[in-house]
Amino acid sequence: MGAADRGRDGRPGHAVVVRRPRCWTPLVDFFELCRRQAVPLHGEVGGELGDEDRSLLALMAVGLKDEAIARRLGWSPRTMRRRVSALLTRLGATNRFQAGAIAARRGRP
């Protein structure tokens, strides 16, 4: 044992092993979830919504079914589903309700 391995008093030093507490992983996971779902204070994720996206959000907000929204906007039902999916991704939402809530927080539609 060299001099560097000894404490100030000259006795052999001691090692301390620090391990993550069991609550660490769930807390980190929760933080990451919150960070991914956070809404920026300034600006928007994905930029400004276009007129069609605002119309789509407004029609979703009044509770119209996909087929009725597609007819109103002149889209096929498949295009409607694709546009809803793209809008949810753009807003960072996992469902239509959450998309509406995010839009409302941002002052949309």
N, CA, C and O atoms as a MOPAC input file, in Angstrom:
PM7 MOZYME 1SCF
protein

 N      0.85700 1    -1.16500 1     0.00000 1
 C      0.00000 1     0.00000 1     0.00000 1
 C      0.90200 1     1.22800 1     0.00000 1
 O      1.76500 1     1.36800 1     0.86600 1
 N      0.70100 1     2.12600 1    -0.98300 1
 C      1.53700 1     3.32100 1    -1.07500 1
 C      0.98200 1     4.45100 1    -0.24800 1
 O     -0.07200 1     4.33100 1     0.37700 1
 N      1.71300 1     5.56000 1    -0.25400 1
 C      1.31400 1     6.73900 1     0.51800 1
 C     -0.00400 1     7.31500 1     0.01800 1
 O     -0.77200 1     7.87900 1     0.79700 1
 N     -0.26900 1     7.17600 1    -1.28200 1
 C     -1.50800 1     7.72200 1    -1.84800 1
 C     -2.73200 1     6.95700 1    -1.36500 1
 O     -3.84500 1     7.48000 1    -1.41800 1
 N     -2.54500 1     5.72100 1    -0.89300 1
 C     -3.65600 1     4.89200 1    -0.43500 1
 C     -3.97900 1     5.11100 1     1.03300 1
 O     -4.84800 1     4.43400 1     1.58200 1
 N     -3.30900 1     6.02400 1     1.65900 1
 C     -3.49900 1     6.24600 1     3.09100 1
 C     -4.24400 1     7.56400 1     3.31700 1
 O     -4.12400 1     8.51200 1     2.54100 1
 N     -5.00700 1     7.58700 1     4.39500 1
 C     -5.71200 1     8.80300 1     4.76200 1
 C     -4.77100 1     9.81300 1     5.39100 1
 O     -3.57100 1     9.55800 1     5.49600 1
 N     -5.29900 1    10.96500 1     5.81300 1
 C     -4.48300 1    12.02100 1     6.43600 1
 C     -3.78800 1    11.54900 1     7.71000 1
 O     -2.69500 1    12.00200 1     8.05000 1
 N     -4.44800 1    10.63400 1     8.39800 1
 C     -3.87700 1    10.16100 1     9.65700 1
 C     -2.86500 1     9.03600 1     9.45800 1
 O     -2.31800 1     8.51800 1    10.43200 1
 N     -2.60800 1     8.65000 1     8.19200 1
 C     -1.63000 1     7.62400 1     7.91000 1
 C     -2.17200 1     6.21000 1     7.91800 1
 O     -1.45800 1     5.27500 1     7.55800 1
 N     -3.43000 1     6.03500 1     8.32600 1
 C     -4.02400 1     4.69700 1     8.31300 1
 C     -4.50200 1     4.36300 1     6.89800 1
 O     -4.70700 1     5.25900 1     6.07900 1
 N     -4.67500 1     3.07800 1     6.61800 1
 C     -5.15000 1     2.70100 1     5.27600 1
 C     -6.48000 1     3.39300 1     4.94500 1
 O     -7.35500 1     3.51000 1     5.80300 1
 N     -6.62400 1     3.85000 1     3.69400 1
 C     -7.84700 1     4.52300 1     3.24600 1
 C     -8.98800 1     3.54000 1     3.05200 1
 O     -8.78400 1     2.32600 1     3.03200 1
 N    -10.17900 1     4.07500 1     2.91100 1
 C    -11.36400 1     3.25200 1     2.73500 1
 C    -12.04600 1     3.64900 1     1.43800 1
 O    -12.05300 1     4.82100 1     1.06400 1
 N    -12.60100 1     2.69600 1     0.77500 1
 C    -13.33800 1     2.95600 1    -0.45200 1
 C    -14.82800 1     3.03400 1    -0.13600 1
 O    -15.32900 1     2.32400 1     0.73600 1
 N    -15.51300 1     3.88900 1    -0.84500 1
 C    -16.95600 1     4.01400 1    -0.70600 1
 C    -17.56800 1     3.69600 1    -2.06300 1
 O    -17.18900 1     4.28300 1    -3.07600 1
 N    -18.49300 1     2.78400 1    -2.07800 1
 C    -19.18100 1     2.42500 1    -3.30300 1
 C    -20.54900 1     3.09300 1    -3.26300 1
 O    -21.33900 1     2.86600 1    -2.34700 1
 N    -20.81700 1     3.92000 1    -4.26900 1
 C    -22.10300 1     4.61400 1    -4.34000 1
 C    -22.89300 1     3.97000 1    -5.46800 1
 O    -22.44500 1     3.92700 1    -6.61400 1
 N    -24.05700 1     3.47900 1    -5.13100 1
 C    -24.93700 1     2.85800 1    -6.12200 1
 C    -26.21000 1     3.67900 1    -6.22500 1
 O    -26.59300 1     4.38900 1    -5.29600 1
 N    -26.84500 1     3.56500 1    -7.36300 1
 C    -28.11400 1     4.26900 1    -7.55200 1
 C    -29.16200 1     3.68300 1    -6.60900 1
 O    -29.27200 1     2.46300 1    -6.48700 1
 N    -29.91600 1     4.52800 1    -5.95600 1
 C    -31.02100 1     3.99800 1    -5.15500 1
 C    -32.08700 1     3.40100 1    -6.08200 1
 O    -32.15200 1     3.73700 1    -7.26400 1
 N    -32.90600 1     2.53000 1    -5.53800 1
 C    -33.92500 1     1.85500 1    -6.34900 1
 C    -34.91800 1     2.82700 1    -6.97700 1
 O    -35.48300 1     2.53400 1    -8.03000 1
 N    -35.13300 1     3.95300 1    -6.35900 1
 C    -36.10700 1     4.90700 1    -6.90300 1
 C    -35.53000 1     5.72500 1    -8.05900 1
 O    -36.26900 1     6.46400 1    -8.70800 1
 N    -34.25800 1     5.61500 1    -8.32400 1
 C    -33.60100 1     6.44800 1    -9.34000 1
 C    -34.16100 1     6.18000 1   -10.74400 1
 O    -34.52300 1     7.12600 1   -11.44400 1
 N    -34.23900 1     4.93300 1   -11.16200 1
 C    -34.66900 1     4.59600 1   -12.51500 1
 C    -36.09900 1     5.06500 1   -12.80400 1
 O    -36.32000 1     5.67600 1   -13.85000 1
 N    -37.07300 1     4.81200 1   -11.93400 1
 C    -38.42200 1     5.32800 1   -12.22400 1
 C    -38.46100 1     6.86400 1   -12.28100 1
 O    -39.20500 1     7.43500 1   -13.08000 1
 N    -37.68100 1     7.51800 1   -11.45500 1
 C    -37.66100 1     8.98400 1   -11.49300 1
 C    -37.07200 1     9.50000 1   -12.80000 1
 O    -37.59000 1    10.45300 1   -13.38200 1
 N    -36.00700 1     8.88500 1   -13.25800 1
 C    -35.40900 1     9.28100 1   -14.54000 1
 C    -36.38400 1     9.01100 1   -15.67800 1
 O    -36.52600 1     9.83800 1   -16.57900 1
 N    -37.05800 1     7.86100 1   -15.64800 1
 C    -38.04500 1     7.53900 1   -16.67800 1
 C    -39.19000 1     8.55100 1   -16.68300 1
 O    -39.63500 1     8.97900 1   -17.74800 1
 N    -39.66500 1     8.93200 1   -15.49900 1
 C    -40.73400 1     9.92100 1   -15.40600 1
 C    -40.27900 1    11.27600 1   -15.94900 1
 O    -41.02200 1    11.93800 1   -16.67300 1
 N    -39.07000 1    11.68200 1   -15.60200 1
 C    -38.53200 1    12.94400 1   -16.11000 1
 C    -38.47100 1    12.92700 1   -17.63400 1
 O    -38.87200 1    13.89300 1   -18.28200 1
 N    -37.97200 1    11.83600 1   -18.20700 1
 C    -37.86800 1    11.73800 1   -19.66500 1
 C    -39.24000 1    11.78500 1   -20.32500 1
 O    -39.39400 1    12.40300 1   -21.37800 1
 N    -40.22800 1    11.15000 1   -19.73100 1
 C    -41.58700 1    11.18700 1   -20.25500 1
 C    -42.12100 1    12.61800 1   -20.24900 1
 O    -42.68300 1    13.07900 1   -21.24300 1
 N    -41.94600 1    13.31300 1   -19.13800 1
 C    -42.39800 1    14.70800 1   -19.04400 1
 C    -41.68600 1    15.58800 1   -20.05500 1
 O    -42.30100 1    16.45700 1   -20.67300 1
 N    -40.39500 1    15.36700 1   -20.22500 1
 C    -39.61700 1    16.18200 1   -21.15700 1
 C    -40.08700 1    15.95800 1   -22.58600 1
 O    -40.17800 1    16.91100 1   -23.36100 1
 N    -40.39000 1    14.70600 1   -22.95100 1
 C    -40.85200 1    14.41900 1   -24.31200 1
 C    -42.21800 1    15.03300 1   -24.59200 1
 O    -42.50000 1    15.42800 1   -25.72300 1
 N    -43.06900 1    15.11700 1   -23.57000 1
 C    -44.42600 1    15.63000 1   -23.76600 1
 C    -44.54900 1    17.11700 1   -23.48800 1
 O    -45.63600 1    17.68200 1   -23.61400 1
 N    -43.46800 1    17.74900 1   -23.11800 1
 C    -43.51100 1    19.16600 1   -22.76300 1
 C    -43.82300 1    20.03500 1   -23.98400 1
 O    -43.47500 1    19.69500 1   -25.11400 1
 N    -44.47500 1    21.14500 1   -23.72900 1
 C    -44.77700 1    22.13000 1   -24.75700 1
 C    -43.82000 1    23.29400 1   -24.56200 1
 O    -43.70000 1    23.81100 1   -23.45100 1
 N    -43.14200 1    23.71300 1   -25.61500 1
 C    -42.21300 1    24.83600 1   -25.46700 1
 C    -42.92000 1    26.10300 1   -24.98300 1
 O    -44.08000 1    26.34100 1   -25.32100 1
 N    -42.21800 1    26.90700 1   -24.19600 1
 C    -42.79800 1    28.15800 1   -23.72100 1
 C    -42.94700 1    29.16300 1   -24.85900 1
 O    -43.90400 1    29.93700 1   -24.88400 1
 N    -42.02200 1    29.15500 1   -25.78000 1
 C    -42.05100 1    30.07300 1   -26.91600 1
 C    -41.97800 1    29.26400 1   -28.19100 1
 O    -41.15500 1    28.35600 1   -28.30700 1
 N    -42.82700 1    29.58400 1   -29.14500 1
 C    -42.79300 1    28.86700 1   -30.41200 1
 C    -43.53100 1    27.54300 1   -30.31800 1
 O    -44.10600 1    27.19600 1   -29.28600 1
 N    -43.49800 1    26.82100 1   -31.41800 1
 C    -44.19500 1    25.54500 1   -31.49300 1
 C    -43.28000 1    24.47300 1   -32.03000 1
 O    -42.39100 1    24.74700 1   -32.83600 1
 N    -43.49600 1    23.26200 1   -31.58700 1
 C    -42.80600 1    22.12400 1   -32.17500 1
 C    -43.42700 1    21.89900 1   -33.53900 1
 O    -44.65200 1    21.88000 1   -33.65900 1
 N    -42.61600 1    21.72700 1   -34.56600 1
 C    -43.15100 1    21.44500 1   -35.89200 1
 C    -43.61800 1    22.66400 1   -36.64100 1
 O    -44.15000 1    22.53100 1   -37.74300 1
 N    -43.44300 1    23.84700 1   -36.09400 1
 C    -43.81400 1    25.06300 1   -36.80900 1
 C    -45.29900 1    25.37000 1   -36.73700 1
 O    -46.05300 1    24.72200 1   -36.01100 1
 N    -45.69300 1    26.35300 1   -37.49100 1
 C    -47.07600 1    26.82900 1   -37.53400 1
 C    -47.96900 1    25.80900 1   -38.23500 1
 O    -47.55400 1    25.17600 1   -39.20600 1
 N    -49.18000 1    25.65500 1   -37.74600 1
 C    -50.13800 1    24.75200 1   -38.38500 1
 C    -50.75600 1    25.44300 1   -39.58700 1
 O    -51.05900 1    26.63600 1   -39.55100 1
 N    -50.93500 1    24.67800 1   -40.64500 1
 C    -51.56800 1    25.21600 1   -41.84600 1
 C    -53.08000 1    25.31000 1   -41.68200 1
 O    -53.64300 1    24.84100 1   -40.69200 1
 N    -53.72900 1    25.92500 1   -42.67300 1
 C    -55.18800 1    26.08900 1   -42.62900 1
 C    -55.90900 1    24.74200 1   -42.57600 1
 O    -56.88500 1    24.58500 1   -41.84200 1
 N    -55.42500 1    23.76600 1   -43.36200 1
 C    -56.08400 1    22.44500 1   -43.36900 1
 C    -55.94300 1    21.75800 1   -42.01300 1
 O    -56.88400 1    21.12400 1   -41.53500 1
 N    -54.76800 1    21.88400 1   -41.39300 1
 C    -54.57600 1    21.27200 1   -40.07700 1
 C    -55.45500 1    21.94700 1   -39.02700 1
 O    -56.00200 1    21.27300 1   -38.15400 1
 N    -55.59400 1    23.26100 1   -39.10300 1
 C    -56.47700 1    23.96000 1   -38.16000 1
 C    -57.93200 1    23.55700 1   -38.37500 1
 O    -58.67900 1    23.37900 1   -37.41400 1
 N    -58.33400 1    23.41500 1   -39.64100 1
 C    -59.70400 1    22.96500 1   -39.93000 1
 C    -59.92300 1    21.55200 1   -39.40400 1
 O    -60.96500 1    21.24900 1   -38.82300 1
 N    -58.93300 1    20.69600 1   -39.61500 1
 C    -59.02100 1    19.32500 1   -39.12200 1
 C    -59.16400 1    19.30200 1   -37.60200 1
 O    -60.00900 1    18.58100 1   -37.07200 1
 N    -58.35300 1    20.07700 1   -36.90500 1
 C    -58.45300 1    20.14800 1   -35.43700 1
 C    -59.81300 1    20.66100 1   -34.98700 1
 O    -60.39900 1    20.13500 1   -34.04100 1
 N    -60.31400 1    21.68500 1   -35.66700 1
 C    -61.60600 1    22.26800 1   -35.29400 1
 C    -62.72600 1    21.24600 1   -35.46700 1
 O    -63.60300 1    21.13900 1   -34.61000 1
 N    -62.70400 1    20.49000 1   -36.57300 1
 C    -63.74400 1    19.48800 1   -36.81300 1
 C    -63.61300 1    18.32000 1   -35.83900 1
 O    -64.61800 1    17.75900 1   -35.40300 1
 N    -62.38800 1    17.95700 1   -35.50100 1
 C    -62.18300 1    16.91300 1   -34.48300 1
 C    -62.70400 1    17.38500 1   -33.13300 1
 O    -63.27400 1    16.60200 1   -32.37300 1
 N    -62.50600 1    18.66900 1   -32.83700 1
 C    -62.90800 1    19.21800 1   -31.53800 1
 C    -64.41700 1    19.20400 1   -31.34100 1
 O    -64.89500 1    19.05900 1   -30.21600 1
 N    -65.17400 1    19.35300 1   -32.43100 1
 C    -66.63600 1    19.32300 1   -32.28100 1
 C    -67.17800 1    17.89700 1   -32.25700 1
 O    -68.38100 1    17.68600 1   -32.10500 1
 N    -66.28100 1    16.91700 1   -32.41000 1
 C    -66.68800 1    15.53100 1   -32.23600 1
 C    -67.14400 1    14.81100 1   -33.47500 1
 O    -67.75300 1    13.74600 1   -33.37200 1
 N    -66.86600 1    15.36300 1   -34.66900 1
 C    -67.25800 1    14.66400 1   -35.88700 1
 C    -66.43300 1    13.39100 1   -36.06800 1
 O    -65.26600 1    13.33200 1   -35.68200 1
 N    -67.04600 1    12.40000 1   -36.64600 1
 C    -66.35600 1    11.14700 1   -36.95300 1
 C    -65.45800 1    11.35900 1   -38.17400 1
 O    -65.63100 1    12.31100 1   -38.93400 1
 N    -64.49500 1    10.44600 1   -38.34100 1
 C    -63.53300 1    10.56300 1   -39.43700 1
 C    -64.20500 1    10.69300 1   -40.80300 1
 O    -63.79600 1    11.51500 1   -41.62200 1
 N    -65.23400 1     9.88200 1   -41.04700 1
 C    -65.89800 1     9.90700 1   -42.34500 1
 C    -66.54300 1    11.27000 1   -42.61100 1
 O    -66.48000 1    11.78000 1   -43.72900 1
 N    -67.16000 1    11.85500 1   -41.58900 1
 C    -67.80400 1    13.16200 1   -41.75100 1
 C    -66.76000 1    14.25600 1   -41.98600 1
 O    -66.97300 1    15.15300 1   -42.80300 1
 N    -65.64700 1    14.18400 1   -41.28000 1
 C    -64.58000 1    15.17200 1   -41.47900 1
 C    -64.00500 1    15.03300 1   -42.88500 1
 O    -63.76100 1    16.03200 1   -43.56200 1
 N    -63.78800 1    13.79200 1   -43.32300 1
 C    -63.25100 1    13.55200 1   -44.66900 1
 C    -64.17500 1    14.14700 1   -45.73000 1
 O    -63.70200 1    14.78800 1   -46.66800 1
 N    -65.49800 1    13.94100 1   -45.59200 1
 C    -66.45100 1    14.51200 1   -46.54900 1
 C    -66.38300 1    16.03000 1   -46.54200 1
 O    -66.34900 1    16.66300 1   -47.59700 1
 N    -66.36200 1    16.61700 1   -45.33400 1
 C    -66.32300 1    18.08500 1   -45.22100 1
 C    -65.09400 1    18.68400 1   -45.89600 1
 O    -65.17000 1    19.73100 1   -46.53900 1
 N    -63.94700 1    17.99300 1   -45.73700 1
 C    -62.69200 1    18.52800 1   -46.27000 1
 C    -62.38200 1    18.03200 1   -47.67900 1
 O    -61.38300 1    18.43300 1   -48.27600 1
 N    -63.24200 1    17.15600 1   -48.21100 1
 C    -63.04300 1    16.65200 1   -49.56600 1
 C    -61.92100 1    15.63500 1   -49.66800 1
 O    -61.26600 1    15.52700 1   -50.70500 1
 N    -61.69700 1    14.88500 1   -48.58600 1
 C    -60.63300 1    13.87700 1   -48.55000 1
 C    -61.25000 1    12.49200 1   -48.54300 1
 O    -62.42000 1    12.32400 1   -48.19900 1
 N    -60.46100 1    11.50800 1   -48.92300 1
 C    -60.89000 1    10.12100 1   -48.76400 1
 C    -60.70700 1     9.74800 1   -47.29100 1
 O    -59.92400 1    10.38700 1   -46.58800 1
 N    -61.42300 1     8.71800 1   -46.81500 1
 C    -61.23000 1     8.29000 1   -45.41900 1
 C    -59.77800 1     7.90100 1   -45.11800 1
 O    -59.27800 1     8.13600 1   -44.01800 1
 N    -59.11500 1     7.30500 1   -46.10400 1
 C    -57.71300 1     6.93000 1   -45.89900 1
 C    -56.82500 1     8.17300 1   -45.74100 1
 O    -55.95800 1     8.21300 1   -44.86800 1
 N    -57.04500 1     9.17200 1   -46.57800 1
 C    -56.28800 1    10.42600 1   -46.45700 1
 C    -56.56900 1    11.06700 1   -45.11100 1
 O    -55.66800 1    11.61300 1   -44.47500 1
 N    -57.81500 1    11.00100 1   -44.68200 1
 C    -58.19300 1    11.56100 1   -43.37900 1
 C    -57.40000 1    10.89500 1   -42.25600 1
 O    -56.83800 1    11.58800 1   -41.40800 1
 N    -57.34400 1     9.56700 1   -42.23600 1
 C    -56.60000 1     8.84400 1   -41.19600 1
 C    -55.10600 1     9.18500 1   -41.24900 1
 O    -54.46100 1     9.34500 1   -40.21200 1
 N    -54.56600 1     9.29400 1   -42.46300 1
 C    -53.14900 1     9.63300 1   -42.62100 1
 C    -52.86700 1    11.03700 1   -42.10900 1
 O    -51.84700 1    11.26400 1   -41.45800 1
 N    -53.75800 1    11.98500 1   -42.39400 1
 C    -53.57000 1    13.37100 1   -41.94100 1
 C    -53.70100 1    13.48000 1   -40.42400 1
 O    -52.95600 1    14.22900 1   -39.79100 1
 N    -54.64000 1    12.74000 1   -39.83700 1
 C    -54.78700 1    12.73600 1   -38.37200 1
 C    -53.51500 1    12.17800 1   -37.73600 1
 O    -53.00300 1    12.73500 1   -36.76500 1
 N    -53.01800 1    11.08800 1   -38.28300 1
 C    -51.80000 1    10.48400 1   -37.74300 1
 C    -50.62000 1    11.45600 1   -37.82300 1
 O    -49.86000 1    11.59400 1   -36.86400 1
 N    -50.47100 1    12.11900 1   -38.95300 1
 C    -49.37800 1    13.08800 1   -39.12700 1
 C    -49.53600 1    14.26400 1   -38.16000 1
 O    -48.55300 1    14.75200 1   -37.60400 1
 N    -50.77000 1    14.71100 1   -37.96500 1
 C    -51.01600 1    15.83000 1   -37.05400 1
 C    -50.70800 1    15.44000 1   -35.61100 1
 O    -50.11800 1    16.22600 1   -34.87000 1
 N    -51.10300 1    14.23700 1   -35.21200 1
 C    -50.79000 1    13.77600 1   -33.85900 1
 C    -49.28300 1    13.73000 1   -33.64200 1
 O    -48.79200 1    14.14900 1   -32.59400 1
 N    -48.55700 1    13.22700 1   -34.62000 1
 C    -47.09400 1    13.16300 1   -34.52200 1
 C    -46.51300 1    14.56500 1   -34.42700 1
 O    -45.63500 1    14.82500 1   -33.60500 1
 N    -46.99700 1    15.45500 1   -35.26100 1
 C    -46.49300 1    16.84300 1   -35.27800 1
 C    -46.72000 1    17.54800 1   -33.95000 1
 O    -45.87000 1    18.31000 1   -33.49000 1
 N    -47.87500 1    17.29100 1   -33.33600 1
 C    -48.19100 1    17.92300 1   -32.05200 1
 C    -47.56600 1    17.18900 1   -30.86700 1
 O    -47.53300 1    17.71600 1   -29.75500 1
 N    -47.07300 1    15.98100 1   -31.10400 1
 C    -46.51700 1    15.18900 1   -30.00600 1
 C    -47.60700 1    14.54400 1   -29.16300 1
 O    -47.40700 1    14.27100 1   -27.97900 1
 N    -48.75900 1    14.30300 1   -29.77700 1
 C    -49.90700 1    13.72600 1   -29.06800 1
 C    -50.00200 1    12.23200 1   -29.36900 1
 O    -49.55600 1    11.76500 1   -30.41700 1
 N    -50.58800 1    11.50000 1   -28.43700 1
 C    -50.77400 1    10.06600 1   -28.64900 1
 C    -52.21200 1     9.71200 1   -29.01300 1
 O    -52.48700 1     8.58700 1   -29.42800 1
 N    -53.13400 1    10.67000 1   -28.86100 1
 C    -54.52600 1    10.41800 1   -29.24100 1
 C    -55.19500 1    11.73600 1   -29.60200 1
 O    -54.61500 1    12.80600 1   -29.41800 1
 N    -56.42200 1    11.65300 1   -30.11800 1
 C    -57.13200 1    12.85100 1   -30.58700 1
 C    -57.43700 1    13.81700 1   -29.44800 1
 O    -57.33600 1    15.03300 1   -29.61400 1
 N    -57.80900 1    13.27800 1   -28.30000 1
 C    -58.10900 1    14.13300 1   -27.15600 1
 C    -56.88100 1    14.94800 1   -26.76100 1
 O    -56.97000 1    16.15400 1   -26.53300 1
 N    -55.73600 1    14.27600 1   -26.68200 1
 C    -54.50800 1    14.96300 1   -26.31200 1
 C    -54.14200 1    16.01500 1   -27.36200 1
 O    -53.66100 1    17.09100 1   -27.00600 1
 N    -54.35700 1    15.72900 1   -28.63700 1
 C    -54.08800 1    16.70400 1   -29.70000 1
 C    -54.93100 1    17.95700 1   -29.47900 1
 O    -54.43800 1    19.07700 1   -29.60800 1
 N    -56.21200 1    17.75800 1   -29.14500 1
 C    -57.09400 1    18.90100 1   -28.87600 1
 C    -56.63700 1    19.70400 1   -27.67200 1
 O    -56.67600 1    20.93400 1   -27.68600 1
 N    -56.20100 1    19.00100 1   -26.62300 1
 C    -55.71800 1    19.68800 1   -25.41700 1
 C    -54.46300 1    20.49700 1   -25.71200 1
 O    -54.32200 1    21.62800 1   -25.24800 1
 N    -53.55300 1    19.91300 1   -26.48800 1
 C    -52.31700 1    20.62800 1   -26.84600 1
 C    -52.65400 1    21.84500 1   -27.69000 1
 O    -52.11400 1    22.92900 1   -27.47100 1
 N    -53.54300 1    21.66700 1   -28.65100 1
 C    -53.94700 1    22.77500 1   -29.50600 1
 C    -54.60300 1    23.88600 1   -28.69400 1
 O    -54.35300 1    25.06600 1   -28.93800 1
 N    -55.43900 1    23.51300 1   -27.73100 1
 C    -56.09800 1    24.51400 1   -26.87700 1
 C    -55.08600 1    25.28700 1   -26.03700 1
 O    -55.21000 1    26.50000 1   -25.86800 1
 N    -54.07400 1    24.57300 1   -25.50700 1
 C    -53.03200 1    25.24700 1   -24.72000 1
 C    -52.26700 1    26.23200 1   -25.56800 1
 O    -51.81200 1    27.26000 1   -25.06600 1
 N    -52.11700 1    25.93900 1   -26.84100 1
 C    -51.36600 1    26.81400 1   -27.74200 1
 C    -52.23900 1    27.88200 1   -28.37100 1
 O    -51.76100 1    28.68600 1   -29.17100 1
 N    -53.51800 1    27.89400 1   -28.01500 1
 C    -54.41400 1    28.88700 1   -28.59800 1
 C    -54.93500 1    28.47600 1   -29.94500 1
 O    -55.26800 1    29.33300 1   -30.76400 1
 N    -55.01600 1    27.17500 1   -30.20300 1
 C    -55.50400 1    26.65100 1   -31.47000 1
 C    -56.71100 1    25.77800 1   -31.17900 1
 O    -56.91000 1    25.43900 1   -30.01200 1
 N    -57.51900 1    25.39400 1   -32.12700 1
 C    -57.64900 1    26.00800 1   -33.43500 1
 C    -58.34100 1    27.34100 1   -33.33000 1
 O    -58.54300 1    28.01400 1   -34.34200 1

